[in-house]
Amino acid sequence: MSNENVSSSLSELINRFSQDDVILQMEKEYQNVSSVTIPLDLIDDNSYVKNVVFTKKIINLLGISLKEKGFFNPLFVRPKGDRYELILGRKRFFGAKKAGFNEVPVIVKEVSDEETLLMLLADTRDEREGNIVEMAYICQALTSKFHYSQTTLAKLSHQSRSQVTNIMRLLTLPDKVLKQVVMGDLSYGHARALLSLNQSEILEAAITIKDKKLSVRETEAMVKRYHYDYSEYEEEVELIRKSGANDVKIKTSSVTFEFSTSLEKEEFIKRFKKRF
């Protein structure tokens, strides 16, 4: 295939999958295509996003709904040898498993790896099936396997180029913390704030976020404190913290004490006055 044809093909794919609600339009098109029923145990999860799991609550609710109402839309799969790989409908797929379905309706279509990834990206982008970590895995695959630039990914995902960079950087988080983002225990804002820390600091900070129920803004402030150089004043800082201050900021010409509440501040001042 010539470079001109490759460029033309890529341009067509980008143009198609950068449109809003492209998956919805595809589903409307496939409503005129007869679905088939196949055994659920012949379908494998999508290899690109299999690390993104759903909460038990979501799967249980979907299982109940499918038992009561059945499938409104069939799953979208592609043939893989004598089996099938899931492309669209992951929540319904796991909901059907939970509900004990033996067979499910599917649309079967030959789809390339590249188009599979673009379908997944459009589906995730439009907030239908996935989450931000799923988008990170998809963008990483499009970059490593098909050499998509971040500019192109920005157009496809309806994000800025810098947002795409930050989304892909989520995959550098420790597995334990990344799982928290997948499960919704940490928001994207929390995770993005942690990216400037090293691995051990991220693990420590994630525990603090959970224990203290920190907001994104509070998390950003905490991360900034990690970057202060306290090496010259370790003993002094520790003494101040033990005296009641929540944290201490030391700069060239100033020292700032921080407290969780105004009551803690007042108690600290009282103890300070007694010393002098």
C-alpha positions as CSV (number, residue, x, y, z in Angstrom):
1,M,0.0,0.0,0.0
2,S,1.4,3.4,-0.9
3,N,2.0,6.2,1.6
4,E,-0.7,8.2,-0.1
5,N,-3.3,5.5,0.5
6,V,-2.1,5.0,4.1
7,S,-2.5,8.7,4.7
8,S,-5.9,8.8,3.0
9,S,-7.1,5.8,5.1
10,L,-5.9,7.3,8.3
11,S,-7.5,10.6,7.5
12,E,-10.8,8.9,6.8
13,L,-10.6,7.0,10.1
14,I,-9.7,10.1,12.1
15,N,-12.5,12.1,10.5
16,R,-15.0,9.4,11.2
17,F,-14.1,8.7,14.8
18,S,-13.6,12.3,15.9
19,Q,-17.3,13.0,15.3
20,D,-19.7,13.2,18.2
21,D,-21.8,10.1,19.0
22,V,-20.2,8.0,16.3
23,I,-20.9,4.8,18.3
24,L,-24.5,5.8,18.6
25,Q,-24.7,6.2,14.9
26,M,-23.0,2.9,14.3
27,E,-25.6,1.2,16.6
28,K,-28.4,2.7,14.6
29,E,-26.8,1.4,11.4
30,Y,-26.5,-2.1,12.9
31,Q,-30.2,-2.1,14.0
32,N,-30.9,-3.2,10.4
33,V,-28.4,-6.0,10.7
34,S,-29.7,-9.3,12.2
35,S,-27.9,-10.2,15.4
36,V,-27.0,-13.8,16.2
37,T,-27.1,-15.6,19.5
38,I,-23.8,-17.3,20.6
39,P,-22.7,-18.9,23.9
40,L,-21.4,-16.4,26.3
41,D,-18.4,-18.5,27.2
42,L,-17.1,-18.2,23.6
43,I,-16.6,-14.4,24.1
44,D,-13.3,-13.1,25.5
45,D,-12.9,-9.7,27.1
46,N,-11.2,-7.0,25.0
47,S,-7.4,-7.5,25.2
48,Y,-6.7,-3.7,25.2
49,V,-8.8,-2.7,28.2
50,K,-9.1,-6.0,30.2
51,N,-7.3,-4.4,33.1
52,V,-10.1,-1.9,33.6
53,V,-12.6,-3.6,35.9
54,F,-16.1,-2.5,37.1
55,T,-17.4,-2.4,40.7
56,K,-19.4,-5.3,42.0
57,K,-22.3,-2.8,42.5
58,I,-22.4,-1.8,38.8
59,I,-22.2,-5.4,37.6
60,N,-24.9,-6.6,40.1
61,L,-27.3,-3.8,39.0
62,L,-26.7,-4.6,35.3
63,G,-27.3,-8.3,35.9
64,I,-30.6,-7.6,37.6
65,S,-31.6,-5.2,34.8
66,L,-30.7,-7.7,32.0
67,K,-32.7,-10.4,33.8
68,E,-35.8,-8.2,34.0
69,K,-35.6,-6.4,30.6
70,G,-33.2,-8.4,28.4
71,F,-30.7,-6.9,25.9
72,F,-31.8,-3.6,24.4
73,N,-28.7,-3.6,22.1
74,P,-26.6,-6.7,21.2
75,L,-22.9,-6.9,22.1
76,F,-20.4,-6.0,19.3
77,V,-17.7,-8.6,18.8
78,R,-15.2,-9.7,16.2
79,P,-14.1,-13.2,15.3
80,K,-10.8,-14.4,16.8
81,G,-10.1,-18.0,15.5
82,D,-12.9,-20.2,16.8
83,R,-13.8,-17.6,19.5
84,Y,-14.9,-14.0,19.6
85,E,-13.4,-10.8,21.1
86,L,-15.6,-8.2,22.7
87,I,-15.5,-4.7,21.4
88,L,-18.5,-2.8,22.6
89,G,-20.8,-3.6,25.6
90,R,-18.3,-4.6,28.3
91,K,-20.7,-3.7,31.2
92,R,-23.5,-5.7,29.6
93,F,-21.1,-8.6,29.0
94,F,-20.1,-8.8,32.7
95,G,-23.7,-8.1,33.8
96,A,-24.8,-11.1,31.7
97,K,-22.2,-13.3,33.2
98,K,-23.3,-12.2,36.7
99,A,-26.9,-12.9,35.8
100,G,-26.1,-16.4,34.6
101,F,-26.9,-16.0,30.9
102,N,-25.7,-18.9,28.7
103,E,-26.2,-17.1,25.4
104,V,-26.2,-13.5,24.4
105,P,-27.2,-11.6,21.2
106,V,-24.2,-10.2,19.2
107,I,-23.3,-8.4,16.0
108,V,-20.3,-10.1,14.5
109,K,-18.0,-8.1,12.3
110,E,-14.5,-8.3,11.0
111,V,-12.7,-5.3,12.5
112,S,-9.0,-4.4,12.4
113,D,-7.0,-3.7,15.6
114,E,-6.8,-0.1,14.7
115,E,-10.5,0.4,14.1
116,T,-11.2,-1.6,17.3
117,L,-9.1,0.9,19.3
118,L,-10.8,3.8,17.6
119,M,-14.2,2.4,18.4
120,L,-13.2,1.9,22.0
121,L,-11.8,5.4,22.2
122,A,-15.0,7.0,20.8
123,D,-17.1,4.9,23.2
124,T,-15.0,5.9,26.2
125,R,-14.8,9.6,25.1
126,D,-18.6,9.9,25.0
127,E,-18.8,8.5,28.5
128,R,-20.8,5.5,27.6
129,E,-18.9,2.4,28.7
130,G,-15.4,3.3,30.1
131,N,-13.4,5.7,32.3
132,I,-10.3,7.8,32.1
133,V,-7.9,4.8,32.7
134,E,-9.5,3.0,29.9
135,M,-8.8,6.0,27.7
136,A,-5.2,5.9,28.8
137,Y,-4.8,2.3,27.8
138,I,-6.4,2.9,24.4
139,C,-4.2,6.0,23.7
140,Q,-1.1,4.1,24.7
141,A,-2.0,1.3,22.3
142,L,-2.7,3.6,19.4
143,T,0.6,5.3,20.1
144,S,2.8,2.2,20.4
145,K,1.1,0.0,17.8
146,F,0.0,2.6,15.2
147,H,2.3,5.5,16.0
148,Y,-0.6,8.0,16.6
149,S,0.7,11.4,17.6
150,Q,-0.7,13.1,20.7
151,T,-2.1,15.8,18.5
152,T,-4.1,13.2,16.6
153,L,-5.2,11.6,19.9
154,A,-6.3,15.0,21.1
155,K,-8.6,15.5,18.1
156,L,-10.0,12.0,18.5
157,S,-10.6,12.2,22.2
158,H,-11.8,15.9,22.2
159,Q,-9.1,16.8,24.7
160,S,-6.2,19.2,24.6
161,R,-2.8,17.8,23.8
162,S,-1.7,18.4,27.4
163,Q,-4.7,16.6,28.7
164,V,-3.8,13.6,26.5
165,T,-0.3,13.7,27.9
166,N,-1.6,13.7,31.5
167,I,-4.2,10.9,30.8
168,M,-1.5,8.7,29.3
169,R,0.8,9.4,32.3
170,L,-1.8,7.8,34.6
171,L,-0.3,4.4,33.5
172,T,2.9,5.3,35.3
173,L,1.1,5.3,38.7
174,P,1.7,2.3,41.0
175,D,-0.7,-0.6,40.2
176,K,-2.4,-0.2,43.5
177,V,-3.1,3.5,43.0
178,L,-4.1,3.0,39.4
179,K,-6.7,0.4,40.5
180,Q,-8.1,3.0,42.9
181,V,-8.6,5.3,40.0
182,V,-10.3,2.6,37.9
183,M,-12.6,1.8,40.8
184,G,-13.5,5.4,41.4
185,D,-11.9,5.6,44.9
186,L,-9.6,8.3,43.5
187,S,-10.7,10.8,40.9
188,Y,-8.8,11.8,37.9
189,G,-8.0,15.1,39.5
190,H,-6.5,13.4,42.5
191,A,-4.5,11.1,40.3
192,R,-3.2,13.9,38.1
193,A,-2.0,15.8,41.2
194,L,0.1,12.8,42.3
195,L,2.0,12.4,39.0
196,S,4.8,14.7,40.0
197,L,5.7,12.5,43.0
198,N,7.9,9.4,43.1
199,Q,6.4,6.0,43.5
200,S,6.8,5.7,47.3
201,E,5.4,9.2,47.8
202,I,2.4,8.5,45.6
203,L,1.6,5.4,47.7
204,E,1.9,7.4,50.9
205,A,-0.1,10.3,49.5
206,A,-2.9,8.1,48.2
207,I,-3.4,6.7,51.8
208,T,-3.5,10.2,53.1
209,I,-6.2,11.2,50.5
210,K,-8.3,8.3,51.5
211,D,-7.9,8.6,55.3
212,K,-8.5,12.4,55.4
213,K,-11.0,12.4,52.5
214,L,-9.0,15.2,50.8
215,S,-10.4,17.2,48.0
216,V,-8.5,17.7,44.7
217,R,-7.4,21.2,45.8
218,E,-6.2,19.9,49.2
219,T,-4.4,17.1,47.4
220,E,-2.6,19.6,45.1
221,A,-1.6,21.6,48.2
222,M,-0.3,18.4,49.9
223,V,1.7,17.5,46.8
224,K,3.4,21.0,46.8
225,R,4.5,20.3,50.3
226,Y,6.3,17.2,49.2
227,H,8.5,19.4,47.0
228,Y,9.7,21.7,49.8
229,D,13.2,21.0,50.9
230,Y,13.1,20.5,54.6
231,S,16.4,18.7,54.8
232,E,18.1,21.5,56.7
233,Y,15.3,21.8,59.3
234,E,14.1,18.2,59.8
235,E,14.3,18.3,63.6
236,E,12.6,21.7,63.8
237,V,9.8,20.8,61.4
238,E,9.1,17.6,63.4
239,L,9.1,19.5,66.7
240,I,6.6,22.0,65.3
241,R,4.3,19.2,63.9
242,K,4.4,17.5,67.3
243,S,3.4,20.8,68.9
244,G,0.1,20.8,66.9
245,A,0.7,22.3,63.4
246,N,-0.7,20.2,60.6
247,D,2.2,21.1,58.4
248,V,5.0,23.7,58.0
249,K,6.2,25.6,54.9
250,I,9.8,26.8,55.0
251,K,10.9,29.4,52.4
252,T,14.0,31.6,52.1
253,S,12.5,34.4,54.3
254,S,9.4,32.9,55.9
255,V,8.0,30.0,57.9
256,T,4.3,29.3,57.5
257,F,2.3,27.0,59.9
258,E,-0.8,25.2,58.6
259,F,-3.7,23.8,60.7
260,S,-6.6,21.6,59.8
261,T,-9.0,23.8,61.9
262,S,-9.1,27.2,63.5
263,L,-9.3,25.4,66.9
264,E,-6.0,23.6,66.3
265,K,-4.5,27.0,65.4
266,E,-5.7,28.6,68.7
267,E,-4.5,25.7,70.8
268,F,-1.1,25.9,69.1
269,I,-0.8,29.6,69.8
270,K,-1.7,29.0,73.5
271,R,1.0,26.4,73.8
272,F,3.5,28.7,72.0
273,K,2.7,31.6,74.5
274,K,3.3,29.3,77.5
275,R,6.8,28.6,76.3
276,F,7.8,32.3,76.2
